[in-house]
Amino acid sequence: MPRTQSKLLTFWDTFSFTRVGGEKSVTVNARLITATNRELWKEVAEGRFRKDLFYRLNVLV
């Protein structure tokens, strides 16, 4: 899961990604919609969720 969180944070910063098996980066104009049934601040405290990604999500609430 930490690798996925890292990729999501990178995408959020650049709005670009590389397709599976691809070599070039694709830039998109997109919005992210997130939802969870977990208390993310507890997940951060227990080390299962990235603190920097939590901050980025939390400032938009």
N, C-alpha and C positions, 0 to 999 in steps of 0.2 A: 503493500500500500504506500509506503513512503516514496517509492519511485513514481507512482502515479500522481501523488500530490506534487512532487517536484515538477513533473511535466505540465500539470495543470497550472502551476504558478508561472512557469516559463511562458506558456501559451497566453496567460492573462497579461503578462508584461509586453509581449511582442505581437500578439494576435497572429502568430504564424506557427506552422507545424510541418513536420516531414511525414509523408505517408509511409506506411509499412512497406519496406522494400524500396522506397523512393530515395532519390539523391538530392532533390532540390526542395527548398522550403516553399510552402504555400502560405500566402498571407490572405486572411479573410476579414470581413467586417461582421462581427458577431457580438451577441450579448450572452452572458452566462447567467443561467437561472439555477439556483441551488436549493436543495431541501435536505433535511436530515431528521431522523427521529432520535438522535443522540445529543447529549449535552457536550458540545465541542470543547468548552473550556475544561471539562473533566478529561476529555481525550488528550488535550494538550498537556495537562498536568501529569497524566500517566504516560506521556511520550508516544502516543499512538497517532497523533495528528500534529502536523507542522505548525509551529507558533507563527511563522511569517504568513502562511496561508490563512490561518485563523484571523490574523489581524486584517488582512485584505478583505476577507468576507465580512468581518465584524464592522468595519468602518462604513459599509454600505447599508447597514440595517437601520 
